[in-house]
Amino acid sequence: MESRKKNPAYPLMEQCPELVRPMSGKAIHEINMENVLNGELTMEDGRISKETLLMQAKIAEDAGYRQVGRNLTRAAELVAIPDTLVLEAYNALRPYRAEKQEILQFAKEFEEEYGAADTADFLREAAQILEQKHMLKGNRDE
């Protein structure tokens, strides 16, 4: 059992269910229909935790899926950021929706206020690519 805690295996729910916890910290076996119907669960009980995402990222990277691991690491950073802010940043990354400075401001906020350095780097890279491809706000012929 101790070795599984040091080296969790895929799939986590089958191999190491004791390690899987939602953001609320409840044990995964408490997330069931009976508790839903009894009103004993909250929205936080349905949200994945940073720790679970980081375990999944390590499993992916150890299996050679580096990009999947990076994506899961960024997802782990995002759990601390309000959903509305994540959606605003996502919309800013759509072609012709934002100026470069707006995207860079999201990167700064994600990094400085939420410690999401990998996600901030991703936003900066996306801003650079949108600039190179002339897909920032104001680049489209109106």
N, C-alpha and C positions, 0 to 999 in steps of 0.2 A: 504493500500500500504506500509506503513512504517513497519508493522509487517513482511511483506514478505521480506523486505531487511534484517531484523535481522535474519529471519529464512527462507532462501530460500527452496523451495520445488522441488521435482523431478516430472517431468522432467523440468529442468531449462528453456529450450527454450519455454515451454508452460506456466509455472507458473510465471516465473520472467524474461522475455526476456530483460527487461531493465538492468538487471545485467550482462548479457552475453556479453562479449567483446573479440574480438581477440587481439593478441599481439599489434597490431597497435593502439588500443584504439577506433577504429571506432564503431559506434552503429551497432548492429547486423542486423538491417533492411537495412543497407547500403551494406551488403554483398548479392548481388543479381546478376542475369544474365545480367541485363542491365548495371550495373557498370563493370562487367567482359568484356562485349563486347565493352564498351566505353574506356577500358584500365584504368579505375579509381581505380583499386585494385592492390595491390602488394602481394607478398608471405606472408608478415607479416599479411595481412588481413585474410589469410586462416589458421593461426596458433592460437591455443588455448592459452589463457593467463594463467599465474600462478594463478591469482585470481579466474578464473572460475574453474580451477582444484581443488583449495582449497575449494571452495564452494561445489563442487561435493563430495570431500572427507568427508566433514562434514556431508552432507546428508547421505552418505553411512554409516558412523560411527553411526550417530543418529538412523539409521534404523537397527543397529546391524551387519552390514557388515564391521567389523573391518579390515579385511585383504584388502578388496577392498579400504577402506579409506586410509590405509597405502600405497597401490600401487599408488593411485591418489596423495597422498602427495609427494611421490618420483617423480612422473611424473611432478608435479608442480616445483620441484627443477630442473628437467632436462631441462626445457624450456630455462634457462639461459646459458646452456652449449652448445658449438658448436656441431652440428650434427656429424661432423667427429670424435670428441673426444668421444661422446657417442657410436658411432659405433665401435671405437677402443676398448673401455672398454667392450662392448658386446662381441666382438670377443675374447677378452682375457678370458672371462668366459666360453668359449666353452671348452669341455674336451681336455686336452693335448695341449692347445694352448699357455699357458703362465706359467711362474714361479710365485710362490706365491708373490715374491717381486714386480713383474710387476703389479699384481692386487692391491697390497697394495699401490703402487705409484699412480695408478688411484684414489684410495680412498682418498689419501692425497690431490691430486690436486683438486678433486671434492669438498672436504670439505674446503680447505684453499683458493682456488681461486674463487670458485663459491658459497660457503656457503651451499653446499648440504650435510648436516650432515647425514640425514637419508639414502641417497643413498650411502654415504661413509660407513656407518655401514653395509648396505646390501652387499657392495663389500667385506668388511672385513670378513663378515660371509661366503660369497660364497668362498673366498680364503681358509678359514679354512675347509670348507666342501670338497672342491676339494683336499686339502692336505690329509684329513682323508681318502678319497676314492681313494687316489693314482691316481688322474686324472690330475695332473699338468704336464707341459711340462717336458719331460725326464722320466716320470714314465712308459710310454708305452714300452713294449718290441718291439724293432725295428727289 
